[in-house]
Amino acid sequence: MQLAWYKCGDRTTRGAFVRMEETRKHVGTNFKAGTKFCLASNSPYTEGTVGGTLWWSGT
């Protein structure tokens, strides 16, 4: 499965899709504090809801 961030309400403003694995992956960098964004999934093998954990790092 692949995930990418995008600006909620505007899917044309987004990051590149990143392949998700068992380890932590960066889906974007340099977000300002308080930024709200959505995640899009891209997978031909799954349907429905995607779950996971988002770690927010200030580094």
C-alpha distance matrix in Angstrom:
0.0 3.8 6.8 10.4 13.8 16.3 19.9 20.3 22.3 21.6 18.2 20.0 20.3 16.9 15.3 13.2 9.4 8.4 5.9 5.8 8.1 11.2 13.1 13.7 12.3 14.3 12.9 16.5 20.1 23.7 23.1 26.6 27.4 26.9 24.3 22.3 18.9 16.1 12.3 10.5 7.0 6.1 4.9 8.2 8.0 8.1 10.9 12.8 12.5 9.8 11.8 12.1 14.8 15.6 18.3 20.6 22.6 25.7 25.6
3.8 0.0 3.8 6.9 10.5 13.1 16.9 17.7 19.8 18.8 15.4 16.9 16.9 13.4 11.5 9.4 5.6 5.2 4.3 5.5 9.0 12.4 13.3 12.8 10.6 11.7 9.8 13.2 16.9 20.4 19.9 23.5 24.7 24.3 21.4 19.7 16.2 13.7 10.0 8.3 5.6 5.1 6.4 10.0 11.0 10.9 13.0 14.4 13.7 10.9 12.7 12.5 14.5 14.5 16.9 18.7 20.5 23.3 23.1
6.8 3.8 0.0 3.8 7.0 9.8 13.4 14.3 16.7 15.9 12.9 14.7 14.2 10.7 9.2 8.2 5.2 5.4 6.6 6.8 10.6 13.4 13.6 12.2 9.8 10.0 7.3 10.5 14.2 17.5 16.6 20.0 21.1 20.6 17.7 15.9 12.5 10.1 6.4 5.5 4.6 6.3 8.8 12.6 13.6 12.6 13.8 14.2 12.8 9.9 11.4 11.0 12.5 11.7 14.3 15.7 17.8 20.4 20.7
10.4 6.9 3.8 0.0 3.8 6.5 10.3 11.9 14.3 13.0 10.1 11.6 10.6 7.0 5.6 5.7 4.5 6.2 9.0 9.9 13.6 16.4 15.9 13.8 10.8 9.6 6.0 8.1 11.8 14.7 13.8 17.2 18.8 18.4 15.1 13.7 10.1 8.4 5.6 5.3 6.7 8.3 11.6 15.2 16.8 15.8 16.4 16.6 15.2 12.7 13.9 13.4 14.1 12.4 14.6 15.1 17.0 19.0 19.4
13.8 10.5 7.0 3.8 0.0 3.8 7.0 8.9 11.8 10.9 8.9 10.6 8.7 5.6 5.5 7.7 7.9 9.5 12.4 12.7 16.3 18.6 17.7 14.9 12.2 10.1 6.4 7.0 10.3 12.5 10.8 14.0 15.5 14.8 11.5 10.0 6.4 5.6 4.6 6.3 9.1 11.5 14.9 18.3 19.9 18.4 18.5 18.0 16.0 13.8 14.6 13.9 13.9 11.5 13.6 13.3 15.3 17.0 17.9
16.3 13.1 9.8 6.5 3.8 0.0 3.8 6.1 8.5 7.1 5.6 7.5 5.7 3.9 6.3 9.2 10.1 12.5 15.5 16.1 19.8 22.2 21.4 18.7 16.0 13.7 10.0 9.7 12.4 13.8 11.7 14.2 16.0 14.9 11.2 9.4 5.9 5.4 6.1 7.1 10.6 12.7 16.4 19.5 21.5 19.9 19.4 18.7 17.1 15.7 16.9 16.7 16.9 14.5 16.7 15.9 18.0 19.1 20.3
19.9 16.9 13.4 10.3 7.0 3.8 0.0 3.8 6.1 5.3 6.1 7.9 5.6 6.2 9.2 12.5 13.8 16.2 19.3 19.7 23.2 25.4 24.5 21.5 19.0 16.4 12.9 11.8 13.7 14.1 11.4 13.0 14.7 13.1 9.5 7.6 5.1 6.2 8.7 10.1 13.9 16.2 19.8 22.7 24.7 22.9 21.9 20.8 19.1 18.1 19.0 19.0 18.8 16.2 18.1 16.8 18.9 19.5 21.2
20.3 17.7 14.3 11.9 8.9 6.1 3.8 0.0 3.8 5.6 6.9 9.8 8.8 9.3 12.3 15.2 15.8 18.0 20.7 20.6 24.1 26.0 25.5 22.7 20.6 18.5 15.0 14.6 16.6 17.0 13.9 15.1 16.0 13.6 10.5 7.4 5.5 5.3 8.5 10.0 13.7 16.4 19.8 22.5 24.2 22.0 20.5 18.9 17.1 16.7 17.8 18.3 18.4 16.3 18.8 17.7 20.4 21.3 23.4
22.3 19.8 16.7 14.3 11.8 8.5 6.1 3.8 0.0 3.8 6.4 9.1 9.2 10.9 14.4 17.1 17.7 20.5 23.1 23.3 27.0 29.1 28.8 26.1 23.9 21.8 18.2 17.7 19.8 20.1 17.1 18.1 19.2 16.7 13.7 10.8 9.2 8.7 11.4 11.8 15.4 17.6 21.0 23.2 25.3 23.1 21.3 19.8 18.7 18.9 20.4 21.4 21.9 20.0 22.5 21.5 24.1 24.8 26.9
21.6 18.8 15.9 13.0 10.9 7.1 5.3 5.6 3.8 0.0 3.8 5.4 5.9 8.2 12.0 14.6 15.8 18.9 21.8 22.6 26.4 28.9 28.4 25.8 23.1 20.8 17.1 16.4 18.5 18.8 16.4 17.9 19.7 17.8 14.3 12.2 10.0 9.7 11.7 11.6 15.1 16.7 20.3 22.5 25.0 23.3 21.9 21.1 20.2 20.0 21.7 22.4 22.9 20.8 23.1 22.0 24.1 24.7 26.3
18.2 15.4 12.9 10.1 8.9 5.6 6.1 6.9 6.4 3.8 0.0 3.8 5.3 6.2 9.6 11.6 12.4 15.7 18.5 19.6 23.4 26.1 25.9 23.6 20.7 18.7 14.9 14.8 17.5 18.6 16.7 18.8 20.7 19.2 15.5 13.3 10.3 9.0 9.7 8.7 11.9 13.1 16.7 19.0 21.6 20.3 19.2 18.9 18.2 17.7 19.8 20.6 21.4 19.6 22.0 21.4 23.6 24.6 25.8
20.0 16.9 14.7 11.6 10.6 7.5 7.9 9.8 9.1 5.4 3.8 0.0 3.8 6.0 9.3 11.1 12.9 16.4 19.4 21.2 24.9 27.9 27.4 25.0 21.8 19.5 15.9 15.2 17.6 18.5 17.1 19.3 21.8 20.7 16.9 15.4 12.6 12.1 12.7 11.5 14.4 14.9 18.6 20.7 23.6 22.8 22.1 22.1 21.7 20.9 23.0 23.5 24.1 22.0 24.0 23.1 24.8 25.4 26.2
20.3 16.9 14.2 10.6 8.7 5.7 5.6 8.8 9.2 5.9 5.3 3.8 0.0 3.8 7.3 10.1 12.5 15.5 18.9 20.4 24.1 26.8 25.8 23.1 19.9 17.2 13.7 12.3 14.2 14.8 13.4 15.5 18.2 17.4 13.7 12.8 10.2 10.7 11.7 11.7 14.9 16.0 19.8 22.4 25.0 24.0 23.5 23.2 22.2 21.0 22.5 22.3 22.4 19.8 21.5 20.2 21.6 21.9 22.8
16.9 13.4 10.7 7.0 5.6 3.9 6.2 9.3 10.9 8.2 6.2 6.0 3.8 0.0 3.8 6.8 8.9 11.8 15.2 16.7 20.3 23.1 22.1 19.5 16.2 13.7 10.1 9.3 11.9 13.3 12.2 15.1 17.6 17.1 13.3 12.4 9.2 9.2 9.2 9.2 12.0 13.2 17.0 19.9 22.3 21.4 21.3 21.2 20.0 18.3 19.7 19.3 19.5 17.0 18.7 17.7 19.2 20.0 20.6
15.3 11.5 9.2 5.6 5.5 6.3 9.2 12.3 14.4 12.0 9.6 9.3 7.3 3.8 0.0 3.8 6.5 8.8 12.5 14.2 17.6 20.5 19.2 16.7 13.2 10.6 7.3 6.7 9.6 11.9 11.6 15.1 17.6 17.8 14.3 13.8 10.7 10.7 9.7 9.8 11.8 12.7 16.2 19.4 21.5 21.0 21.6 21.8 20.4 18.2 19.2 18.3 18.3 15.7 17.0 16.4 17.3 18.4 18.4
13.2 9.4 8.2 5.7 7.7 9.2 12.5 15.2 17.1 14.6 11.6 11.1 10.1 6.8 3.8 0.0 3.8 6.3 9.9 12.3 15.7 19.0 18.0 16.1 12.4 10.6 7.8 8.5 11.6 14.5 14.8 18.4 20.9 21.2 17.7 17.1 13.8 13.1 11.1 10.3 11.1 10.9 14.1 17.1 19.4 19.4 20.6 21.4 20.4 18.0 19.4 18.5 18.9 16.9 18.3 18.2 19.1 20.5 20.0
9.4 5.6 5.2 4.5 7.9 10.1 13.8 15.8 17.7 15.8 12.4 12.9 12.5 8.9 6.5 3.8 0.0 3.8 6.7 9.2 12.7 16.1 15.8 14.4 11.0 10.3 7.7 9.9 13.4 16.7 16.7 20.3 22.3 22.3 19.0 17.9 14.4 12.8 9.8 8.4 8.1 7.7 10.6 13.8 15.8 15.8 17.3 18.4 17.5 15.0 16.6 15.9 17.0 15.6 17.4 18.2 19.4 21.4 21.1
8.4 5.2 5.4 6.2 9.5 12.5 16.2 18.0 20.5 18.9 15.7 16.4 15.5 11.8 8.8 6.3 3.8 0.0 3.8 6.2 9.4 12.8 12.2 11.0 7.7 7.8 6.4 9.4 12.8 16.4 16.8 20.5 22.2 22.5 19.7 18.9 15.6 14.2 11.0 10.4 9.5 9.4 11.3 14.7 15.9 16.1 18.0 19.1 17.9 14.8 15.7 14.4 15.1 14.0 15.4 16.6 17.6 20.0 19.2
5.9 4.3 6.6 9.0 12.4 15.5 19.3 20.7 23.1 21.8 18.5 19.4 18.9 15.2 12.5 9.9 6.7 3.8 0.0 3.8 6.5 10.2 10.5 10.5 8.1 9.9 9.3 12.7 16.0 19.7 20.0 23.7 25.0 25.3 22.6 21.6 18.3 16.5 12.9 12.0 9.8 9.2 9.8 13.0 13.5 14.1 16.6 18.1 17.1 13.9 14.9 13.7 15.1 14.8 16.4 18.3 19.4 22.2 21.4
5.8 5.5 6.8 9.9 12.7 16.1 19.7 20.6 23.3 22.6 19.6 21.2 20.4 16.7 14.2 12.3 9.2 6.2 3.8 0.0 3.8 7.1 7.8 8.0 6.8 9.4 9.3 13.1 16.2 19.9 19.9 23.3 24.1 24.2 21.9 20.7 17.8 15.9 12.3 12.1 9.9 10.4 10.6 14.0 13.6 13.4 15.8 16.8 15.3 11.7 11.9 10.4 11.8 12.1 13.8 16.3 17.8 20.9 20.5
8.1 9.0 10.6 13.6 16.3 19.8 23.2 24.1 27.0 26.4 23.4 24.9 24.1 20.3 17.6 15.7 12.7 9.4 6.5 3.8 0.0 3.8 5.4 7.4 7.7 11.2 12.2 15.8 18.5 22.2 22.4 25.8 26.3 26.6 24.7 23.7 21.0 19.2 15.7 15.7 13.3 13.6 13.0 15.9 14.8 14.8 17.7 18.7 17.2 13.6 13.2 11.4 12.6 13.6 14.7 17.7 18.8 22.1 21.4
11.2 12.4 13.4 16.4 18.6 22.2 25.4 26.0 29.1 28.9 26.1 27.9 26.8 23.1 20.5 19.0 16.1 12.8 10.2 7.1 3.8 0.0 3.8 6.9 9.0 12.7 14.3 17.7 20.0 23.5 23.6 26.7 26.7 27.1 25.6 24.7 22.5 20.9 17.7 18.2 16.0 16.8 16.1 18.9 17.2 16.8 19.5 20.1 18.2 14.6 13.3 10.9 11.7 13.3 14.0 17.4 18.4 22.0 21.3
13.1 13.3 13.6 15.9 17.7 21.4 24.5 25.5 28.8 28.4 25.9 27.4 25.8 22.1 19.2 18.0 15.8 12.2 10.5 7.8 5.4 3.8 0.0 3.8 6.4 10.1 12.5 15.5 17.2 20.6 21.1 24.2 24.3 25.1 23.8 23.4 21.5 20.4 17.6 18.6 17.0 18.1 18.1 21.2 20.1 19.6 22.1 22.4 20.2 16.5 14.9 11.8 11.4 12.1 11.9 14.9 15.4 18.8 17.8
13.7 12.8 12.2 13.8 14.9 18.7 21.5 22.7 26.1 25.8 23.6 25.0 23.1 19.5 16.7 16.1 14.4 11.0 10.5 8.0 7.4 6.9 3.8 0.0 3.8 6.9 9.5 12.2 13.7 17.0 17.4 20.4 20.5 21.4 20.2 20.1 18.3 17.7 15.3 16.9 16.0 17.6 18.3 21.8 21.1 20.3 22.3 22.3 19.7 15.9 14.2 10.8 9.6 9.2 8.6 11.3 11.8 15.2 14.5
12.3 10.6 9.8 10.8 12.2 16.0 19.0 20.6 23.9 23.1 20.7 21.8 19.9 16.2 13.2 12.4 11.0 7.7 8.1 6.8 7.7 9.0 6.4 3.8 0.0 3.8 6.3 9.1 11.1 14.7 15.4 18.7 19.5 20.4 18.6 18.6 16.4 15.9 13.4 14.7 14.1 15.4 16.7 20.3 20.3 19.7 21.6 21.9 19.6 15.9 14.9 12.0 11.1 9.8 9.7 11.5 11.9 14.9 13.9
14.3 11.7 10.0 9.6 10.1 13.7 16.4 18.5 21.8 20.8 18.7 19.5 17.2 13.7 10.6 10.6 10.3 7.8 9.9 9.4 11.2 12.7 10.1 6.9 3.8 0.0 3.8 5.5 7.4 11.0 11.9 15.4 16.5 17.8 15.8 16.1 14.1 14.3 12.4 14.1 14.5 16.0 18.0 21.7 22.2 21.5 23.1 23.1 20.7 17.2 16.4 13.6 12.3 9.9 9.5 10.0 10.1 12.5 11.6
12.9 9.8 7.3 6.0 6.4 10.0 12.9 15.0 18.2 17.1 14.9 15.9 13.7 10.1 7.3 7.8 7.7 6.4 9.3 9.3 12.2 14.3 12.5 9.5 6.3 3.8 0.0 3.8 7.3 10.8 10.8 14.5 15.9 16.5 13.9 13.7 11.1 11.0 9.1 10.7 11.6 13.3 15.9 19.6 20.5 19.6 20.8 20.7 18.5 15.3 15.1 13.0 12.3 9.8 10.6 10.8 11.8 13.9 13.8
16.5 13.2 10.5 8.1 7.0 9.7 11.8 14.6 17.7 16.4 14.8 15.2 12.3 9.3 6.7 8.5 9.9 9.4 12.7 13.1 15.8 17.7 15.5 12.2 9.1 5.5 3.8 0.0 3.8 7.2 7.5 11.3 13.4 14.5 11.8 12.5 10.4 11.6 10.7 12.7 14.4 16.2 19.1 22.7 24.0 23.0 23.9 23.6 21.4 18.4 18.1 16.0 14.7 11.6 11.6 10.5 10.8 12.0 11.9
20.1 16.9 14.2 11.8 10.3 12.4 13.7 16.6 19.8 18.5 17.5 17.6 14.2 11.9 9.6 11.6 13.4 12.8 16.0 16.2 18.5 20.0 17.2 13.7 11.1 7.4 7.3 3.8 0.0 3.8 5.7 9.2 11.5 13.5 11.4 13.2 12.2 14.2 14.0 16.3 18.2 19.9 22.9 26.5 27.7 26.7 27.6 27.2 24.7 21.7 21.0 18.6 16.7 13.2 12.2 10.2 9.4 9.4 9.0
23.7 20.4 17.5 14.7 12.5 13.8 14.1 17.0 20.1 18.8 18.6 18.5 14.8 13.3 11.9 14.5 16.7 16.4 19.7 19.9 22.2 23.5 20.6 17.0 14.7 11.0 10.8 7.2 3.8 0.0 3.8 6.3 9.2 11.8 10.1 12.8 12.7 15.5 16.2 18.7 21.1 23.0 26.1 29.8 31.1 29.9 30.4 29.7 27.1 24.4 23.6 21.2 19.0 15.3 14.0 11.2 10.0 8.6 8.7
23.1 19.9 16.6 13.8 10.8 11.7 11.4 13.9 17.1 16.4 16.7 17.1 13.4 12.2 11.6 14.8 16.7 16.8 20.0 19.9 22.4 23.6 21.1 17.4 15.4 11.9 10.8 7.5 5.7 3.8 0.0 3.8 6.5 8.3 6.3 9.1 9.5 12.7 14.0 16.9 19.7 22.1 25.3 28.9 30.1 28.6 28.7 27.6 24.9 22.5 21.7 19.6 17.4 13.7 12.9 9.9 9.9 9.0 10.5
26.6 23.5 20.0 17.2 14.0 14.2 13.0 15.1 18.1 17.9 18.8 19.3 15.5 15.1 15.1 18.4 20.3 20.5 23.7 23.3 25.8 26.7 24.2 20.4 18.7 15.4 14.5 11.3 9.2 6.3 3.8 0.0 3.8 6.2 5.6 9.3 11.0 14.6 16.7 19.8 22.7 25.4 28.6 32.2 33.4 31.6 31.4 30.0 27.2 25.0 24.0 21.9 19.5 15.8 14.8 11.3 11.2 9.3 11.6
27.4 24.7 21.1 18.8 15.5 16.0 14.7 16.0 19.2 19.7 20.7 21.8 18.2 17.6 17.6 20.9 22.3 22.2 25.0 24.1 26.3 26.7 24.3 20.5 19.5 16.5 15.9 13.4 11.5 9.2 6.5 3.8 0.0 3.8 5.6 9.0 11.6 15.1 17.3 20.8 23.7 26.7 29.7 33.3 34.1 32.0 31.7 29.9 26.8 24.7 23.2 21.1 18.3 14.8 13.6 10.0 10.3 8.6 11.8
26.9 24.3 20.6 18.4 14.8 14.9 13.1 13.6 16.7 17.8 19.2 20.7 17.4 17.1 17.8 21.2 22.3 22.5 25.3 24.2 26.6 27.1 25.1 21.4 20.4 17.8 16.5 14.5 13.5 11.8 8.3 6.2 3.8 0.0 3.8 6.4 9.7 13.1 15.8 19.4 22.5 25.7 28.7 32.2 33.0 30.6 29.9 27.8 24.7 23.0 21.7 20.1 17.6 14.3 14.0 10.9 12.3 11.6 14.9
24.3 21.4 17.7 15.1 11.5 11.2 9.5 10.5 13.7 14.3 15.5 16.9 13.7 13.3 14.3 17.7 19.0 19.7 22.6 21.9 24.7 25.6 23.8 20.2 18.6 15.8 13.9 11.8 11.4 10.1 6.3 5.6 5.6 3.8 0.0 3.8 6.5 10.2 13.0 16.3 19.5 22.6 25.8 29.2 30.3 28.1 27.4 25.6 22.8 21.1 20.3 18.9 16.9 13.6 13.8 11.0 12.7 12.3 15.1
22.3 19.7 15.9 13.7 10.0 9.4 7.6 7.4 10.8 12.2 13.3 15.4 12.8 12.4 13.8 17.1 17.9 18.9 21.6 20.7 23.7 24.7 23.4 20.1 18.6 16.1 13.7 12.5 13.2 12.8 9.1 9.3 9.0 6.4 3.8 0.0 3.8 7.1 10.4 13.7 17.0 20.2 23.4 26.7 27.8 25.3 24.3 22.3 19.5 18.2 17.7 16.9 15.5 12.6 13.9 11.9 14.4 14.9 17.7
18.9 16.2 12.5 10.1 6.4 5.9 5.1 5.5 9.2 10.0 10.3 12.6 10.2 9.2 10.7 13.8 14.4 15.6 18.3 17.8 21.0 22.5 21.5 18.3 16.4 14.1 11.1 10.4 12.2 12.7 9.5 11.0 11.6 9.7 6.5 3.8 0.0 3.8 6.9 10.0 13.4 16.5 19.8 23.1 24.3 22.1 21.2 19.6 17.1 15.7 15.7 15.2 14.4 11.7 13.6 12.3 14.9 15.9 18.1
16.1 13.7 10.1 8.4 5.6 5.4 6.2 5.3 8.7 9.7 9.0 12.1 10.7 9.2 10.7 13.1 12.8 14.2 16.5 15.9 19.2 20.9 20.4 17.7 15.9 14.3 11.0 11.6 14.2 15.5 12.7 14.6 15.1 13.1 10.2 7.1 3.8 0.0 3.8 6.7 10.1 13.4 16.5 19.7 20.9 18.5 17.5 15.9 13.6 12.3 13.0 13.1 13.3 11.4 14.1 13.8 16.8 18.5 20.4
12.3 10.0 6.4 5.6 4.6 6.1 8.7 8.5 11.4 11.7 9.7 12.7 11.7 9.2 9.7 11.1 9.8 11.0 12.9 12.3 15.7 17.7 17.6 15.3 13.4 12.4 9.1 10.7 14.0 16.2 14.0 16.7 17.3 15.8 13.0 10.4 6.9 3.8 0.0 3.8 6.7 10.1 13.0 16.4 17.5 15.3 14.8 13.8 11.6 9.7 10.8 10.9 11.8 10.4 13.4 14.0 16.8 19.0 20.4
10.5 8.3 5.5 5.3 6.3 7.1 10.1 10.0 11.8 11.6 8.7 11.5 11.7 9.2 9.8 10.3 8.4 10.4 12.0 12.1 15.7 18.2 18.6 16.9 14.7 14.1 10.7 12.7 16.3 18.7 16.9 19.8 20.8 19.4 16.3 13.7 10.0 6.7 3.8 0.0 3.8 6.8 10.0 13.1 14.7 12.9 12.5 12.2 11.0 9.5 11.7 12.6 14.3 13.5 16.6 17.4 20.1 22.3 23.4
7.0 5.6 4.6 6.7 9.1 10.6 13.9 13.7 15.4 15.1 11.9 14.4 14.9 12.0 11.8 11.1 8.1 9.5 9.8 9.9 13.3 16.0 17.0 16.0 14.1 14.5 11.6 14.4 18.2 21.1 19.7 22.7 23.7 22.5 19.5 17.0 13.4 10.1 6.7 3.8 0.0 3.8 6.4 9.8 11.0 9.5 9.8 10.4 9.7 7.9 10.7 11.8 14.2 14.2 17.4 18.9 21.5 24.1 24.8
6.1 5.1 6.3 8.3 11.5 12.7 16.2 16.4 17.6 16.7 13.1 14.9 16.0 13.2 12.7 10.9 7.7 9.4 9.2 10.4 13.6 16.8 18.1 17.6 15.4 16.0 13.3 16.2 19.9 23.0 22.1 25.4 26.7 25.7 22.6 20.2 16.5 13.4 10.1 6.8 3.8 0.0 3.8 6.9 9.1 8.8 9.9 11.8 12.1 10.6 13.6 14.7 17.3 17.3 20.3 21.9 24.1 26.7 27.0
4.9 6.4 8.8 11.6 14.9 16.4 19.8 19.8 21.0 20.3 16.7 18.6 19.8 17.0 16.2 14.1 10.6 11.3 9.8 10.6 13.0 16.1 18.1 18.3 16.7 18.0 15.9 19.1 22.9 26.1 25.3 28.6 29.7 28.7 25.8 23.4 19.8 16.5 13.0 10.0 6.4 3.8 0.0 3.8 5.4 5.9 8.2 10.9 11.9 10.6 13.7 15.2 18.2 19.0 22.0 24.0 26.3 29.1 29.3
8.2 10.0 12.6 15.2 18.3 19.5 22.7 22.5 23.2 22.5 19.0 20.7 22.4 19.9 19.4 17.1 13.8 14.7 13.0 14.0 15.9 18.9 21.2 21.8 20.3 21.7 19.6 22.7 26.5 29.8 28.9 32.2 33.3 32.2 29.2 26.7 23.1 19.7 16.4 13.1 9.8 6.9 3.8 0.0 3.8 6.0 8.2 11.7 13.7 13.2 16.5 18.4 21.6 22.6 25.7 27.8 30.1 32.9 33.0
8.0 11.0 13.6 16.8 19.9 21.5 24.7 24.2 25.3 25.0 21.6 23.6 25.0 22.3 21.5 19.4 15.8 15.9 13.5 13.6 14.8 17.2 20.1 21.1 20.3 22.2 20.5 24.0 27.7 31.1 30.1 33.4 34.1 33.0 30.3 27.8 24.3 20.9 17.5 14.7 11.0 9.1 5.4 3.8 0.0 3.8 7.1 10.7 12.6 12.1 15.1 17.1 20.5 22.1 25.2 27.7 30.1 33.3 33.4
8.1 10.9 12.6 15.8 18.4 19.9 22.9 22.0 23.1 23.3 20.3 22.8 24.0 21.4 21.0 19.4 15.8 16.1 14.1 13.4 14.8 16.8 19.6 20.3 19.7 21.5 19.6 23.0 26.7 29.9 28.6 31.6 32.0 30.6 28.1 25.3 22.1 18.5 15.3 12.9 9.5 8.8 5.9 6.0 3.8 0.0 3.8 7.0 8.9 8.8 12.0 14.5 18.1 19.9 23.2 25.8 28.5 31.6 32.2
10.9 13.0 13.8 16.4 18.5 19.4 21.9 20.5 21.3 21.9 19.2 22.1 23.5 21.3 21.6 20.6 17.3 18.0 16.6 15.8 17.7 19.5 22.1 22.3 21.6 23.1 20.8 23.9 27.6 30.4 28.7 31.4 31.7 29.9 27.4 24.3 21.2 17.5 14.8 12.5 9.8 9.9 8.2 8.2 7.1 3.8 0.0 3.8 6.8 8.3 11.8 15.0 18.6 20.3 23.9 26.2 29.2 32.3 33.2
12.8 14.4 14.2 16.6 18.0 18.7 20.8 18.9 19.8 21.1 18.9 22.1 23.2 21.2 21.8 21.4 18.4 19.1 18.1 16.8 18.7 20.1 22.4 22.3 21.9 23.1 20.7 23.6 27.2 29.7 27.6 30.0 29.9 27.8 25.6 22.3 19.6 15.9 13.8 12.2 10.4 11.8 10.9 11.7 10.7 7.0 3.8 0.0 3.8 6.7 9.9 13.5 17.0 18.8 22.5 24.7 28.0 31.0 32.4
12.5 13.7 12.8 15.2 16.0 17.1 19.1 17.1 18.7 20.2 18.2 21.7 22.2 20.0 20.4 20.4 17.5 17.9 17.1 15.3 17.2 18.2 20.2 19.7 19.6 20.7 18.5 21.4 24.7 27.1 24.9 27.2 26.8 24.7 22.8 19.5 17.1 13.6 11.6 11.0 9.7 12.1 11.9 13.7 12.6 8.9 6.8 3.8 0.0 3.8 6.5 10.2 13.5 15.4 19.1 21.3 24.7 27.8 29.3
9.8 10.9 9.9 12.7 13.8 15.7 18.1 16.7 18.9 20.0 17.7 20.9 21.0 18.3 18.2 18.0 15.0 14.8 13.9 11.7 13.6 14.6 16.5 15.9 15.9 17.2 15.3 18.4 21.7 24.4 22.5 25.0 24.7 23.0 21.1 18.2 15.7 12.3 9.7 9.5 7.9 10.6 10.6 13.2 12.1 8.8 8.3 6.7 3.8 0.0 3.8 6.9 10.4 12.3 16.0 18.4 21.6 24.8 26.1
11.8 12.7 11.4 13.9 14.6 16.9 19.0 17.8 20.4 21.7 19.8 23.0 22.5 19.7 19.2 19.4 16.6 15.7 14.9 11.9 13.2 13.3 14.9 14.2 14.9 16.4 15.1 18.1 21.0 23.6 21.7 24.0 23.2 21.7 20.3 17.7 15.7 13.0 10.8 11.7 10.7 13.6 13.7 16.5 15.1 12.0 11.8 9.9 6.5 3.8 0.0 3.8 7.2 9.8 13.3 16.1 19.4 22.8 24.2
12.1 12.5 11.0 13.4 13.9 16.7 19.0 18.3 21.4 22.4 20.6 23.5 22.3 19.3 18.3 18.5 15.9 14.4 13.7 10.4 11.4 10.9 11.8 10.8 12.0 13.6 13.0 16.0 18.6 21.2 19.6 21.9 21.1 20.1 18.9 16.9 15.2 13.1 10.9 12.6 11.8 14.7 15.2 18.4 17.1 14.5 15.0 13.5 10.2 6.9 3.8 0.0 3.8 6.7 9.9 13.0 16.1 19.6 20.9
14.8 14.5 12.5 14.1 13.9 16.9 18.8 18.4 21.9 22.9 21.4 24.1 22.4 19.5 18.3 18.9 17.0 15.1 15.1 11.8 12.6 11.7 11.4 9.6 11.1 12.3 12.3 14.7 16.7 19.0 17.4 19.5 18.3 17.6 16.9 15.5 14.4 13.3 11.8 14.3 14.2 17.3 18.2 21.6 20.5 18.1 18.6 17.0 13.5 10.4 7.2 3.8 0.0 3.8 6.4 9.7 12.8 16.3 17.8
15.6 14.5 11.7 12.4 11.5 14.5 16.2 16.3 20.0 20.8 19.6 22.0 19.8 17.0 15.7 16.9 15.6 14.0 14.8 12.1 13.6 13.3 12.1 9.2 9.8 9.9 9.8 11.6 13.2 15.3 13.7 15.8 14.8 14.3 13.6 12.6 11.7 11.4 10.4 13.5 14.2 17.3 19.0 22.6 22.1 19.9 20.3 18.8 15.4 12.3 9.8 6.7 3.8 0.0 3.8 6.3 9.6 13.0 14.6
18.3 16.9 14.3 14.6 13.6 16.7 18.1 18.8 22.5 23.1 22.0 24.0 21.5 18.7 17.0 18.3 17.4 15.4 16.4 13.8 14.7 14.0 11.9 8.6 9.7 9.5 10.6 11.6 12.2 14.0 12.9 14.8 13.6 14.0 13.8 13.9 13.6 14.1 13.4 16.6 17.4 20.3 22.0 25.7 25.2 23.2 23.9 22.5 19.1 16.0 13.3 9.9 6.4 3.8 0.0 3.8 6.4 10.0 11.5
20.6 18.7 15.7 15.1 13.3 15.9 16.8 17.7 21.5 22.0 21.4 23.1 20.2 17.7 16.4 18.2 18.2 16.6 18.3 16.3 17.7 17.4 14.9 11.3 11.5 10.0 10.8 10.5 10.2 11.2 9.9 11.3 10.0 10.9 11.0 11.9 12.3 13.8 14.0 17.4 18.9 21.9 24.0 27.8 27.7 25.8 26.2 24.7 21.3 18.4 16.1 13.0 9.7 6.3 3.8 0.0 3.8 6.8 9.1
22.6 20.5 17.8 17.0 15.3 18.0 18.9 20.4 24.1 24.1 23.6 24.8 21.6 19.2 17.3 19.1 19.4 17.6 19.4 17.8 18.8 18.4 15.4 11.8 11.9 10.1 11.8 10.8 9.4 10.0 9.9 11.2 10.3 12.3 12.7 14.4 14.9 16.8 16.8 20.1 21.5 24.1 26.3 30.1 30.1 28.5 29.2 28.0 24.7 21.6 19.4 16.1 12.8 9.6 6.4 3.8 0.0 3.8 5.4
25.7 23.3 20.4 19.0 17.0 19.1 19.5 21.3 24.8 24.7 24.6 25.4 21.9 20.0 18.4 20.5 21.4 20.0 22.2 20.9 22.1 22.0 18.8 15.2 14.9 12.5 13.9 12.0 9.4 8.6 9.0 9.3 8.6 11.6 12.3 14.9 15.9 18.5 19.0 22.3 24.1 26.7 29.1 32.9 33.3 31.6 32.3 31.0 27.8 24.8 22.8 19.6 16.3 13.0 10.0 6.8 3.8 0.0 3.8
25.6 23.1 20.7 19.4 17.9 20.3 21.2 23.4 26.9 26.3 25.8 26.2 22.8 20.6 18.4 20.0 21.1 19.2 21.4 20.5 21.4 21.3 17.8 14.5 13.9 11.6 13.8 11.9 9.0 8.7 10.5 11.6 11.8 14.9 15.1 17.7 18.1 20.4 20.4 23.4 24.8 27.0 29.3 33.0 33.4 32.2 33.2 32.4 29.3 26.1 24.2 20.9 17.8 14.6 11.5 9.1 5.4 3.8 0.0
